[in-house]
Amino acid sequence: MELTVLLSVIIFISYENSESALVKPGNFHIECNCTRNNHILITNCSNLELSELPTFPSNVNVLDLSFNRFGILKNKSFDDLHQLLQLNLSNNKLLHLARDAFYGLSRLQNLNLNSNNLNYDLESFPKLVFKPLISLIHLNVAHNYKDAGKFPDEVISHLTNLRSIEIDAKDAKTTEPNKTAFGKGFLQLIHLQTLTIHNCHLHLNPYTFENLKHLISIDLDRCLIRSYTYGTLSGRHLKLLNLAKLRVTSVYGNIPKSIMDDVQNTTEETLIWTEMDGGRKQNLCYLLSKLENTAVESLYLHRNLMYMLKKDVCTLPKTLMYLDLSNNIFDALVISMPNLIFLNLTGNKLGNFLQRYRYCRSNTRITKLRAIYLSDNAIDRLIVSIFHGHHQLEVIDLSRNALTEINFDLAHLHNLKMLDLSGNRISSLSPMSIKSINEIFKKSDLKINLSKNVLQCSCDTYQFLTWMAENSNHFVPSNDYRCKFSNGSILEIQEFKHTFLQIARECESHAVLIICVSIAIFAMLTVIIAGLVYRYRWRIRYLYYMTKSKYKQNNPVNNCYQHKYDAFISYADSERDFVLKDCIENFEQHGHKTLCIHQRDFIPGEEIANNITNAIHESRKTICIITRSFLDSYYCMFEYNMARMESIYSRNGQNILFLVFYEQIRPKELPLIMLELVQQHSYIEYPHDEEGNIVFWAKLLEAIS
């Protein structure tokens, strides 16, 4: 296989007059980005505000025209793109597709018309518009129409090879509930297996999907269900049923219960039912009882008000392997898990319950569980037998709880690969826990995460610290390991292996005092040096750049020489027009002054800082155009501070700074070093009116004369 070659090309296209052209020629150039990936030519013309189609290389395979301003696709818009496989026209302003708009695209497999202004009628979608698309597999026409209606049967029926569609489905409020949302034209789509509905407002009934005979995936994410009739989904064999974030009305009773009563008569491999609408609490055992015969393998029930009574025991379907119950309100949970592999209980309230009970019904029954997630459950201790029977367990996540010790049995978990104890209150591990973990180390490459705990780093725990250091390859590397010393101080440690071994040696050799004194002296010197550097930071930087400039130019810095410029203008990019037009006109053309402007006068190839310091030093005055953008700009404030240093150290204290407030800025928004200059009245406000401008420019010329 050849290596992927990325070639960025700027395509300049000129149009020719022809009958098949989409639009009339325009005198403009289009910048499109072309890349090649494993012999696939990809052309990206998105976000260019195009309203006219350019021409493209005839061998393009993927074409992205999204986020432009196309309004109409005329006949034979792409008739020479016979190799095109994917076409993205989403997020335009399309109102109409000509009958032969897609003429010549017999190899097209993916068409995206998402988020346009196309109505689901024969005016926007002519009857034969999709007929040339004999190879189309995926179609996205979602987020288009706003009025009630169905996609035209005469249009969709030509896409006989279609396998996946994203579409809107919105019943009118006056529509009778017992109507199909997809017409008889969908009967011709014998290969259609995946349906994703956006902008979904539906009465769901046995007629809704009656013309979609071969679906194996139904995605109703965020759908508004106005009513639900038993039998809508009965008898279907699905790989995916997505009911996430369903919104329901209360007019027709308990719609979620009606849906679940119906789901029990389907078979689905994956069921997603998260963030149920209505604020009703949901009993887990009741829901699982409805899924007993559905052959479900993956079940996502997170972010609901799911609960379970303490006396109940829920039996999972025998086919279920993946169960996500995170972010619910469980304060008790006991389940029978015959074939479960993954269980996520993150973000519940199981802390008190798991002190005395297990989440698995039997102590002796061997389960197939490989991963259990119990983070964010306010757990401070666990029953010793919590993981008994889980001999295949590979991942245990107990992060972000309140554990202080490993008081549960791990000795039998010889397949364990990850034990996440981060974000707890563990200060050390007992010898018994260390012994159990050592047995696992012998048989498995176990990784332990103890980050975000405050470990006790003292002579009382040096055996634990030595053990961690000697087995550092079994601990997850992290910068969040923290150590609490005997004096109560807490430090974050980067290389815990070295730190822990050092602590152990100190405890054995009684050399703690020397180390502490050394650390204290080093910290004090660091603080002092850092403080001095910070206090005189601008002076240091100014002297550095002036010295550098002196040696580079091979002449000494002379305070008494003829300045090259009358004024250096410091400004943010947002005030560029004001400087380049108004300042140059009034200072140079009318006032006969010489300005230094960085866009015009800085030396190309020179460091920015050198250019700035040289410009300030070679100018008699420095004028700062003060705006909020100026205050937020690093280089603007650098220029201001360098000018201050120039006044102090090169002009014998003479103020060379003059501030022009181009915007109204409150004093509390100004830095202290600028307020000092404002209090000396070395500033003027820009009037923004013609009469005031005359006085303004006169005063400004006087200030730099």
N, C-alpha and C positions, 0 to 999 in steps of 0.2 A: 504493500500500500504506500502510495506517495505521501510525503509529509504535507501537512496542510499549508497552503501558500496563501498569504493574505496580501492582496494587492489593492491599494487605495487608488482609485482613478477618478479624476474630475472629468465628467463628460460634458462637452459643450455641443449642444444640439441645435441645428437650424432646420426649420420645417420646410417641406416642399408642398406645393399645391397638388392635391389629388382628391379624387372623389371619395376615397376610403379614409381620409384623414378624420380624426376625431373633431378637431376644431380648425379654424383658419390659422395660418401661420402667424406667429408673434415674434417681434424683434426682441428677444431676451435669451439669456443663457441659463441653463439649469445645471445646478451642481448636485450630482448624484454620486453616491459612494458605491463602488463595486468591489466585491471580494470574491475570491474563488476558494471553495472548500471541497476538497476531494472531487474535483471535476464539476462541481456544482457552481454555476455562476449566479451570484446573489447581487441584485441591484436594489439599493435603498434610496428612495426619493421621498422619504417621509419628512414631515415638518418643514416643508419648503414653501408653503402657501401657494401651491400651484393651482391654477384654475384651468390650465390648458395642458393636455397630455403631450409630452415630448415623444420622440421616437426612441427606441431602445435597441440594443444589439439583438439580432434575431436568435442568438443562442442562449439568451437569458433563461434561467431555470426558476429563480425565485425573485419576485418583484414586489416591493413594499411601497405603496403609494398612500399610506395612512396619514392622517392629520394634515390634509391639504384642503382645497376649496373646490373640488370638482362638483358640479351640479348635475350634469347629464353625461351619460355614456352613449355616444352615437354608434351607428353601425360600423362594424369591423374596426373597432378601436384597437384590437390587439391581433389583427389577422395575420401578421407576419411572425408572431411569437409562437412558433409551432413546438418549441421545446419547453414552454412554460409549465411548471408543475404547481407552483403556489402563487396566488395573487391576493394581496392585501389591500382592500379599498376602504378599510374601516375609518371611522371618525372623519368623514368628509361631509359634504352637503348634498349628496345625491338625492334627486327628486324623481328621476326617471331613467330607466334602462331601455335603450332601443332594442328592437327585436333581435338584431344581429350583432349586439354589442360584444358578445363573446365568440363571434365567428372565428374559427381557426384554432381554438383552444381545446383540441380533442384530447390532449394529454394532461390537461389541468386536473390536479387531484385535490387541491385545497383552495376554497374561495371564501374570503372574509369580507362581508358587507356590513359588519357590525357598526352600530351607532351612526346611521345616516338619517335621511328624512324620507325614506321609502315607505309608502303605504302598502299594505297587503291587499293589492287589487291589481287588475290587469292594465291599469294605466302606468303604474310604477314598474310592474313585472309583466311584460307582454307574454302571451301564451307560449311562444316558442323560444323565449330568451335563453332557457337553459338547455335547449335541445343539442347544441354543439358539444356540451360538456359530458361526453360519454364516459370519461374516466374519473369523474368527480367522486371523491370519497367523503370529504368533509365540507359542510356548508354552514356558514354562520351568517344568519340574517336577523340576529337579535338586536334589541334596543333600537328599533326603527319606528313602527307605527304607534300611535297613542290612542287611536280610536278602537272600538271593539271590531272584531272580525277574525276570519281565518285566512291562512295562507292559501292562495288560489290553487285548487286541485289541478287545473290545466297546466300550471307552471311546474309544480313539484313532480308531477307524474313522469317527466322525462328523465329524471335522475335515477335510473334503475340500478346504478352501481353504488349509490350513496350508502355509507355505513354509519355516519355520524352527523347530527344536525344540532345547531344551537338556534333557538327560535323563541319568539314571543308568543304568549298564549294568554289572551285577556278577554274574558267574557264580558259582554255588556251587562249592566245591572239589571236590565229588563229581560235578559236572555233566560229562557226556561232552563232549569237545572239539567234536565235529561237531554242534553245535546252533546254531540261530539265536538272536540276542540280541533280535530284534524280530519279533513274531508277524505272522500273516497280516493282522491288522487294518491294518497299515501299508501294505498293498497299495492301500488305498482313498485314500491320500494322494498323489494323482497330481501335486500341485503342490509336494510337499516337496522342497526342494533343499539345505537347510543342516542338517547334523547336528552338534551339539556335545555330547560325552559328558563328563560329570563323574563323579566317584566310579567310575572305570572300572577294572574288573578282568575281563579277558576272555580267552577262548580265541578267537583270530581264525582263521576258516576261511571257505571259500567260501559257507557257509550264514549267516554272521553278518549280512551286509547284503543277503541275497537278496530280502527283501521291501521294500527301499528302492531302487526301480528308477530314480528320477529325481534322485538326489543329484549335486550338483556341488561341494559343499563338505563335507569331513569333518574334524572337529577332535577329535583324540585327545590333546590336551595333558595331560601327566602320567599317562597311562594305564598301568596295570600289565598287561603282556602275559604271560599264562601259557604260551601256546603260539601258534605261527603256522604256518598251512598255506598252501602255495603256491596261488595262485589267489584269495586273499581280495579283492584289489583289481584283479585282471587285467581288462582290457577296459573299465574305467571312464574316463569323460571328465570330469575335475574342474577346477574353477577354483582350488580350494584343498585341499591335503592337509597338515594340521598334525600332525606327529609330534614336537613339541617335548617334551623332558624325559620321553621314554618310559622306563618302568621295566620291566625284563624279568627273568624267572627263567632260570636256567641249566639247568633240567631238560630242556628240549627243544632243546638245542644253541644255535648262534649265531643268535639271533632277529633281531638287526639285519641280518645278511647275508641271512637268508631274506626279510625285508621288502624289502630293496633289490632282490633278484632278482625279486621280484614287481612292484615299482614300475615296472620297465622295460617292463612290458606295459600300463601305463596312460598316459593323457595328462593332465597337470595343468599349469595356468598358474603356480601358486605352490606350492612345496614348502618346508615349514619342518621342519627336522630339527636341532634344537639340543640341547646337553647330553645326548648319548647316554649311556644307562646302561651300567654294566658295566666302565668303565675301560679299554676296548679302544681301541688306536690304529686309526684309520681311514685308508686310503689314498685320497687324493682322486681319483687317476686311475681307480681301480677304480670308485668311486662314479659318476664322470662318465660312464664307459663304459656304465653301466646306464641312464643318463638320455638317451642319445644320441637315441632315437626317441620321447621322451615329450612333446615340444613344450613343455617347461618354459620359462617366461619369467623367473620370479623364484625364486632359490634361496638359502635361509638356512641356513648350516651353521656359524654362530658358536658359540663355547663348546663345542667338541668337542676330542678329541685327534686332530685331522686333521693329516696329514703328507704329504710327497711326497719321493721319492728325487731326488737331484741330477741323475741322468742322464735322468730322465723328462721328457716334455713332455705335458701334459694338453690335450686338445682339448675345448673347451666345446661343448655342443649349439648348433646354428645358431640356435635360437629364443631362447637365453638372453640376457637384457638386464640383469638385476640379480643380482649375486653377492655374498654376504656371507660372508667367510671369517675374520672377526675373532675374536680371542681363541682361537687354536688354537696348535699347536706347530710351525708351518712354519719351517724354517731354510733352505729352498730352495723355489723356486716358478717354474715356467715354464709358461705356458699359451698356447694359441691361442684368440683371442677374436674370432670372425668378426663378431658383432653385439652384443657386450657394450657397455652404456652406463655401468653403475655397478659399481665394484669396491671392496670394503672389505677391507683387509688389516691393519686396526688390531690391535695387541696380539699380534703374532707375534715371531719371532726372525730376521728377515730382514736385519739390519744388515750382517753380514759378507758375505752372499751378494750383496746389491745393490751392493757396491763394485765387483764384477767382472762381474756378469751382469744382464740385464734380466728382468723378470717376463713380458714379452711375447716370443714366439718370434722374430719377424722384425723387422728394422730398417726394411725398405722397405715392408712391407705397411701400408696405411692402415687404421686401426681406427676404430670409431664411439664409442670411449670418451669420456665427458664428465666423469666424476668418478672420482678415485682417492684412497683414504684409506690412508696409510702411517704413521700416528702410532703411537707406543709400539712401535717396532721396534729401538731402540738403533742408529739409523743415524747415523754420523759423517761419511760421505761417500757419494756416489752415482756410478755410472758416468755419463759425460758423455751418453751416448745413451739414458738411462733412459726418456725420454718421446718419443723419435723415433717417428714414425708416428701420434702421437695429435693430429692437427691439430684435432680437434673438442673437445679437452679444455677444460673450463670450471672445474673445481675440482681443486686439488691440496692435500691435507692432509698435511703433514710435521711436525705439531706433536708436542711432547713427545719429541724425539729428541736427538741430540748433534751436530747440524750446526754447523759454524763458518763456513761460506761456501756460496754458491750456486755449486757447481762443475759443475753439470749444465746442459745446453743448453735454453734457453727461447725462443730467437729465433723459432722457427716456430709458437709457440702464440699465434696472433693472436686466438683466441676465449677466452683465459683470463680468468676473472672473479674468482677467489679463489685466492690463494696463501697458505696458512696455515703460517707458520714459527714460531709461538709456542712458547715453552717449550724453545728450543734453546740453543746456546752462541754465537750470532752476535753479534759485537761491531761489525762493519761489513761493508759489501759492497764488492767490488773494482770498479774502473772498468769492467771488462769486463761484469760482472753488471749494473751500472747501465745500461750501454749497451743490453744485451739487453732489460732491463725497459722502458727508454724507448721502444723500438720497439713494445712491446706497448701502452704507454700511448697511442700515436698511433692505435691501431686498436681498443682495447677499454677499457672502464671497469674496469680491473683494481684489485682491492682486495688489499692485502698486510697480513698480521697479523704484526707483529714483537714483540708483547707478551711479557712474561715472558722476554725475553732481556736480558742486561746489555750495553748498547751502550757503546762506548768514546767518551767525550765529552772529546776533547782536540784539540790543534792538529793532531795527526797524522791525524785523521779528520774535520776540519771540512768538507771537500768532501762527504763522505758525509752529514753532518748537514745541511748546507745543501740538498743534494738532497732529503732527506726533508722538510725544512721547506717547500721550494718545491712539493713534490708531496704535501702533507699530505692532500689530498682523496682520494688513492689508498691511504691507510693506515687500517686499522680503528681507530676511536677506542677508547681503553682507558685505564684507570687503572693498568695493569700494565707500563708502559714504565719501564725502569730504566736509569740512566746511571752509568757508572763514570768518575770523573775521574782526572786524572793523579796525584793524591795517593793514589789507591787507594780513596777513599770511594765508596759506592754510594748513590744516591738514587732514589726513585720520583718520576716526573715526570707531571704532569697534562696540561699543554699542551705537547707536545713541539715543536711548530712554533716557538713563541716561545723556548723554551729553546735549541733548536739554532741558531737565528739569532743569539741572544745570544752563544752560545759562539763562533760564527764571527767575530762582530765583535770579541770580546775577543782572539781569536788575532791578528786583523789590527791591532788598536790597542794591544796589550800592556797592556790595562787589567785583567788578571786579578787583580792584587793588590788593587785598590780594591774590586772585587766581593767577593773572599774576605773582606776585612776587614769590609766592610759586613754580609755574611751572618753572620760570626762575632759581631759586636757585637749584631746583631738576635737571633741565637739565644741569646746569653748573657742579654740583657735579658728575652727571652721566658721563659727557664728561671727566672731570678731572680723575675720577677713571678709566674710560675705557681707557683713554690715558696712564695712569700709568701702568695699567695691560698689555696693548698692548706692551708698550716699554720694560717692563721687563718680558714678557711672558715666554721666554725660561729659564730665571734664576729662575722664580717661579716654573716652571714645573720641572726643574732639582732638585731644593732643595726639592720639594715635594717628588719626587721619591727616592731621596737619603735618606731623613728622614724616609720615609716609609720602605725602605730596612734596615736601621739601626735598627729600632725598631722590625722589623720582624725577623732579624737575631740575635737580642739581643747583638749586639756589636757595638762600636762606629766606625765612619768612620775614618780611619787612612790613612794619606797621605803617610806614610813611611812604607810600608809593601811589601813583595815579591808578585809581580803580578802573577796571575795564568796563564795568556796567554801572549805571546809576542806581538800578534796583534789581534785585532778584525776586521774582514772583513765585510764591509757594501756594499751591492750590490743589484741590482734589479733582479727579477726572470729571466729576459731575459739573464743575464750573469751567470746563475747557472752553466752551463757546464764549463765555464772558471774558476770559483772558485773551483768547486769540483774536477776538473782534474788538471789544470795547477798550481793553487795556492797551493793546497795541496801537489802536487808532488815536486815543487821547494822549498817551505818553510819548509814543515815538513819532507819529505823524503830525500831531498838533503841538505837543509839548517839546519835541526835539530831544527826548531822553532816550537812553539806550537801556533796554530791558534784557534780563537773562531769563529765558523761559525754557524749562527742561525739554519740552518736545522739540524745540528748535535749536537750542544752543549747547545741549550736553554732548560730550564727545562720544561717538559710537565706539563700543568695545571697552570703554572704561567702566570700572565698578560704579554702581549707583551711588554708594556712599562717598567715593572720591569725587564724583561729579558734583554732588551736593555741597560738600565742604569747600571745594574749589570755587563753585559759583557764589557761595555766601562770602567767601574771603575776597573775591574779586569784585564784589558789588558794594557800593557805598551804603545802601539800605536794603533791608529785606521786608517785603510786604506780604503778609499772610492773609489770604482770602478765607475768612473763618466761616465754616458751615459745619453742620453735624457730620457730614461726610469727611470733612477735614479732621475733626476730632477723632473719628473712628479709623482714620488711615494711619498705618504705621509710619510710612515714609513722610507724610505731612508733619506728624509730630516729631519725627527725626529732624526734619528741616528746621522746625521751630526751635528745638532744643540746641541744635548746632549754631543757630543764629544767636541764641542767648550766650552760649559759650564764646562765640566770636566777640560779642560785646564786652564780656568780662575779661577775657585773656588776650585779645588782640587789638582792642580799640580803647584800652585804658578806661574801661567802665562806661564808655559812651554808648547810649542806647541806639542800636541800628534797626530795631524791630518796630514795625508799624502794622497794626491790626485793622483789617477791613471786615466788619461784620456784614456778610452778604445775606444772612438769615437772622431772624429774631431768635436769640438763644438766651435762656435764663441763666443768671449767674451760677446757680447751683449745678448747671450742666457743664460748666467749665472746670478744667483741672486747676489746682491751686497755683501752679507755676504760671498759668495764664492770667489768673485773677490779679496777681501782683502787677502785671503790666497794664491791665485794664484800669487799676486804681491810679496808675500814673498818667492816665488820660492819653496813652499812646494808641489811640484807636479812633475809628470813625465808622459810622453805619452807612451802608449803601441805601439811598433814599428810594430807589425804584420809581422815580417819576422824573419828567423832563426838566422841570425847574430846579429840583433838588440836585439833579445830575450835574448841572453847570457848576454849582457851588462845590459839590463833592469832588469833581475832577480838579478844580482849582486848588482846593485844600490839599489834595493828594499830591499834586505837582509841587506845591509849596513845601510839603513834608519831606520830599526827597531831594529838594534843591540844596 
